[in-house]
Amino acid sequence: MEANKKGFSPLKLMILVFVLLSSFFLVFKSRLIKAGVDTDVLLIANIILFLVGIFTIRNGLKAISNPNPHVFVRVFYTGFIIRLFACGIAAFVYIYSNNGNVDKTSLFACLGIYILYNVIEVSSLQKALRNNKNA
């Protein structure tokens, strides 16, 4: 995990984004509820995507130092599949528990959170890959 050169720390960035998003959802909870957004869904999605993101970044950073490039590709795609299934299962549980009465605004906000964590993960791994001497 030699990605910490020049102050680069993808794990700290993920933690910072998680804390900022969670605090935003908690501080502006009443305004979000008035706008018709289910803040519980946003908080749960944030937690799930944060945990999956931390897991995949840790594994990706370990795989970058492996001299075999196929290891990194396998780890990256495994992280993608895990994230896809975690989101699919969470969406299914949410839809099933609400008897199909879902808040579309919250689901689209969850999609935005998914994209944010995905961009952070991919850009962090690209920077770590550029800094790696084995690549």
C-alpha angles and dihedrals in degrees: 000000000000092000093108093087116127093010093301111151118158093183091057090048091052091049091049092051091047093051093045094049094045093048090047091053092048098043095046095036095121093049092047091049090051088052089054098254121139103226093191089063090050093049093048092047090049091052094047095047092045093053093046090045093052090048094050095043092050091050092044093052090050091048093051091065091054112101091221107084092202090069092062093047092050092048092047094051092043088055090050092051092046091050091047094051093043091053092044093050092046091050091048092050091048094049093043094047091051094046092242093307098124133169104237093193090059092048092052090048088053088053088054091051089049091052092047094053091043092053091048092050097046095044091046092050091047091053091047090048092052090050093049118101094204095060 
